[in-house]
Amino acid sequence: MQKDMFTPQAAEKYLDAINQAARTAVPMVEHVKAFDDLAPFAAMDLFMAVALGTSPNTVTSLDPAHNRSDPRDLKFALDAMRSTKAIG
């Protein structure tokens, strides 16, 4: 986990990971029918970039030809998405 993530000095350490997660998500728009299909994956990748300093690239699973996500990370993301839908 990132330590002291709310100071400007700490932000410098994980800003690159956030930017990369965002750059990875943008082209995936072409592979979804609705933004709601993209948003949960992009949100997971951005959250993990902040929390861990690296993105699991789950959003790339939307384009099977360019999927760079680890199956375990993708399963975690899908399970998290299902649980939030169940909660409402």
Secondary structure, DSSP 8 states (H G I E B T S, - for coil): --SSTTSHHHHHHHHHHHHHHHHHHGGGGGG-SSHHHHHHHHHHHHHHHHHHSS---GGGGGSGGG----HHHHHHHHHHHHHHHHH-
